[in-house]
Structures are given as structure tokens and as C-alpha cells.
């Protein structure tokens, strides 16, 4: 099991550097909005590795509940967000399909925490993702991605369904919206800081 690093500034600052770089994973199951989230919030042109889905993928990826999906992440997404004069978040979006799980170990190395995007209509798809994050010893927050036309879910019911600890933050966000995505990341960062004290 990979242990999560501490928030000790020396772990993240090179000699002479004026900013602290913090690695954050943006994770979730297939078609939950990870690429959209990073595109919405990154202050740089994000790196994405989306490819057109082929007919071969139809037999591997469960497209139920994701009408109109034509592309999928095949490696990772990457973005950056400066949250203060001293702290810069480097956002790494993981692919959501089980066949890409072998990449997670490398991506988890050096990560301070994870934002887990969840589709409230496909909660069961989140269990393997949360299991992986816990396996790698990362603290995390849940961001319930609001999809058009989806009913609002009760936070207590979501917590129970996902079997979350009482202190695990749960927020609602719209991965397409910069402010909403920033609020979700802010919740995660505050939680990580509280855990480090």
C-alpha cells in the first residue's frame, strides 16, 4: 500500500521555489465528468487523452445511462489551478474504466488527496473507485456531479449508500462550471489541511 504524503512544505517545494505544488487526483467511474471538470477549472490548456470510442469498446464499457458519449480518456487528464500566492494544485484525472486501473498506482504516488466525482444515478459504479483510493491511503472528498434532469439526492442517503465516514466531505458540483468545480476543490483542500493538523 502506498502511503499518502504529509502536508510538510519541504515535501513539495524545491530549493528557491516560491510556490508549493500539490498533486491532487480527480477520480471517478467511467463517464462521470472528470475530463469536463479539469477542462472547466484548469488555468492552463489542459492535457487530455480523449479518443473516439470504437465499436470494440461497446462490448467492454457499460454505456447505460451515458447517452451521447463518443469519447473516453485512455491515459489521463492534467490541469493546473493556482489557489494562492504559495499553493498550486496539479490535477491528474484518471481514466474510469477497470482496464486502466494498473495506471492508478503510478498516479497515486505523491498525491496528497483525491476528489471523487460521483453520479448519483450510478452510485454502485463508485465503489471500486473509492476502494482504490482507500487502498492507496489517500484522503478524499466526494463531489456529486449534478447532471441535467437528475433529481437532487439527500446527502445523508448518499453517505449511507457510499458507506462514508462521518468526516468525509460531500459536496454537489456541476463539472461544467468553473465556480462550482472550484468550490468542490476548495472543500477537498480544506479537508486535507484539517487532516494534516
C-alpha positions, 0 to 999 in steps of 0.5 A, spaced: 500 500 500 502 506 498 502 511 503 499 518 502 504 524 503 504 529 509 502 536 508 510 538 510 512 544 505 519 541 504 515 535 501 513 539 495 517 545 494 524 545 491 530 549 493 528 557 491 521 555 489 516 560 491 510 556 490 508 549 493 505 544 488 500 539 490 498 533 486 491 532 487 487 526 483 480 527 480 477 520 480 471 517 478 467 511 474 467 511 467 463 517 464 462 521 470 465 528 468 472 528 470 475 530 463 469 536 463 471 538 470 479 539 469 477 542 462 472 547 466 477 549 472 484 548 469 488 555 468 492 552 463 490 548 456 489 542 459 492 535 457 487 530 455 487 523 452 480 523 449 479 518 443 473 516 439 470 510 442 470 504 437 465 499 436 470 494 440 469 498 446 461 497 446 462 490 448 467 492 454 464 499 457 457 499 460 454 505 456 447 505 460 445 511 462 451 515 458 447 517 452 451 521 447 458 519 449 463 518 443 469 519 447 473 516 453 480 518 456 485 512 455 491 515 459 489 521 463 487 528 464 492 534 467 490 541 469 493 546 473 489 551 478 493 556 482 489 557 489 494 562 492 500 566 492 504 559 495 499 553 493 498 550 486 494 544 485 496 539 479 490 535 477 491 528 474 484 525 472 484 518 471 481 514 466 474 510 469 474 504 466 477 497 470 482 496 464 486 502 466 486 501 473 494 498 473 495 506 471 492 508 478 498 506 482 503 510 478 498 516 479 497 515 486 504 516 488 505 523 491 498 525 491 496 528 497 488 527 496 483 525 491 476 528 489 471 523 487 466 525 482 460 521 483 453 520 479 448 519 483 444 515 478 450 510 478 452 510 485 454 502 485 459 504 479 463 508 485 465 503 489 471 500 486 473 507 485 473 509 492 476 502 494 482 504 490 483 510 493 482 507 500 487 502 498 492 507 496 491 511 503 489 517 500 484 522 503 478 524 499 472 528 498 466 526 494 463 531 489 456 529 486 456 531 479 449 534 478 447 532 471 441 535 467 434 532 469 437 528 475 433 529 481 437 532 487 439 526 492 439 527 500 446 527 502 445 523 508 442 517 503 448 518 499 453 517 505 449 511 507 449 508 500 457 510 499 458 507 506 462 514 508 465 516 514 462 521 518 468 526 516 468 525 509 466 531 505 460 531 500 459 536 496 454 537 489 458 540 483 456 541 476 463 539 472 461 544 467 462 550 471 468 553 473 465 556 480 462 550 482 468 545 480 472 550 484 468 550 490 468 542 490 476 543 490 476 548 495 472 543 500 477 537 498 483 542 500 480 544 506 479 537 508 486 535 507 489 541 511 484 539 517 487 532 516 494 534 516 493 538 523 
